[in-house]
Amino acid sequence: MIEIMLVLALIGLIMGAIVIGSRRKTRDAQVQIAKLGVQQLSGLFFNHRLANSGECPSIKKWLEDKPLKSEPKDPWGHPLVIICPGEHDEGSADIISPGLDGEAGNQDDIESWKLE
């Protein structure tokens, strides 16, 4: 009976380690997807401003004209914060993903001007 309990405890520890590792990998993947989305949207703003004498497009206009299929959101479902013209990137827009917690202005934010 003790051997069975030890085996079950060991299996539980192994499964716990697997779950924790997979959650970390999922979170890392979400951060990478958010970074790519922010970079891509920043590039769209930059290209639009080059082609339109520096005019900042509105998301509403882009949705109507169909360059965007829906309001841009991060992998956690939070809308991206878009400031155009950018305070940090004057040629484009400052784009911020509020990160996992959904609140802009803290450490887990993903900001376009800090990405390469």
C-alpha positions in Angstrom: 0.0 0.0 0.0 2.8 2.4 0.8 4.5 1.6 -2.5 1.4 2.5 -4.4 1.1 5.8 -2.5 4.7 6.6 -3.2 4.3 5.8 -6.9 1.1 8.0 -7.1 2.9 10.8 -5.2 5.8 10.6 -7.7 3.4 10.6 -10.7 1.7 13.7 -9.2 5.1 15.5 -8.8 6.0 14.7 -12.4 2.6 15.8 -13.7 2.9 19.1 -11.7 6.3 19.8 -13.2 4.9 19.2 -16.7 1.9 21.5 -16.2 4.1 24.3 -14.7 6.6 24.0 -17.6 3.8 24.0 -20.2 2.2 27.1 -18.7 5.5 28.9 -18.8 6.0 28.0 -22.4 2.5 29.1 -23.3 3.1 32.5 -21.5 6.4 32.9 -23.4 4.7 32.2 -26.7 1.9 34.7 -25.9 4.5 37.4 -25.2 6.3 36.6 -28.5 3.0 36.8 -30.4 2.1 40.1 -28.8 5.6 41.5 -29.7 5.1 40.5 -33.3 1.6 41.9 -33.4 2.8 45.3 -32.0 5.7 45.4 -34.5 3.4 44.6 -37.4 0.8 47.2 -36.5 3.6 49.8 -36.0 4.8 49.0 -39.5 1.3 49.5 -40.9 1.1 52.9 -39.2 4.5 53.9 -40.5 3.7 52.8 -44.1 0.3 54.6 -44.0 1.9 57.8 -42.7 4.6 57.7 -45.4 1.9 57.3 -48.1 -0.4 59.9 -46.7 1.7 63.0 -45.9 2.1 62.1 -42.2 -1.7 61.6 -41.6 -2.5 59.3 -38.7 -5.1 56.7 -39.6 -7.9 56.0 -37.2 -8.7 52.4 -36.3 -12.3 53.0 -37.2 -11.3 54.2 -40.7 -9.1 51.2 -41.2 -11.9 48.8 -40.2 -14.2 50.5 -42.7 -11.6 50.4 -45.5 -10.7 46.8 -44.6 -7.0 46.9 -44.0 -7.9 45.5 -40.6 -10.5 42.8 -40.1 -11.1 43.6 -36.4 -9.9 45.9 -33.6 -6.3 45.0 -32.8 -6.0 43.0 -29.6 -3.1 41.2 -27.8 -3.1 37.4 -27.2 -4.8 38.0 -23.9 -7.8 39.7 -25.6 -7.0 43.2 -24.5 -7.2 46.1 -27.0 -3.9 47.6 -28.0 -3.3 51.2 -26.9 -2.4 53.3 -30.0 -1.0 56.8 -29.8 -0.6 58.5 -33.2 1.6 60.4 -33.8 3.9 58.6 -31.5 5.5 60.3 -28.6 8.5 57.9 -28.8 8.3 57.0 -32.5 7.3 60.2 -34.4 7.4 58.5 -37.8 4.9 55.9 -36.8 2.7 55.3 -33.7 3.3 54.3 -30.2 1.6 51.0 -29.7 1.2 49.3 -26.3 0.0 45.9 -25.4 -1.1 46.1 -21.7 0.2 42.5 -21.2 -1.2 39.7 -19.2 -2.8 41.8 -16.5 -4.6 44.1 -19.0 -3.4 47.3 -17.4 -1.1 49.7 -19.2 1.7 51.4 -17.4 3.4 48.6 -15.6 6.2 46.1 -16.1 4.5 43.5 -18.3 3.6 46.0 -21.0 4.9 45.4 -24.5 5.7 48.8 -26.1 6.5 49.3 -29.8 9.4 51.8 -29.2 11.2 49.3 -27.1 11.2 46.5 -29.7 13.8 46.1 -32.4 
